[in-house]
Amino acid sequence: MGISLRDVQRLMREYYFKRDMERGLYATFTWFVEEVGELADALLSNDKNKIEEEFADVLAWLTSLANIAGVDVEECFKRKYLRPEGPPI
């Protein structure tokens, strides 16, 4: 079963948007940064299961932030990286 970035973002909106909006952009960003730190620790531990779990958490928090900010992650990714002249250097 395939899932697009838009699907991920939509799912995070369904699950967490109300709570994330109440928490606010800055506090949600703080949670995102904490997850990035957990990903760093997982990468250093070289534990594949933990690494995969933390990548999923980082993506979830990133799309939650995008929901609060009103940004379509899939669309902005396409605009930046799927350009006729190729990705930015």
Long-range contacts (C-beta under 8 A, 24 or more apart in sequence): 4-74, 5-63, 5-73, 5-74, 5-77, 6-72, 6-73, 6-74, 6-75, 8-59, 8-60, 8-63, 8-73, 9-63, 9-66, 9-67, 9-72, 9-73, 9-74, 12-60, 12-63, 12-64, 12-67, 13-67, 16-64, 16-67, 17-64, 17-67, 17-68, 20-64, 20-65, 20-67, 20-68, 21-68, 24-68, 25-65, 25-68, 25-69, 28-61, 28-64, 28-65, 28-68, 29-65, 31-61, 32-58, 32-61, 32-62, 32-64, 32-65, 35-61
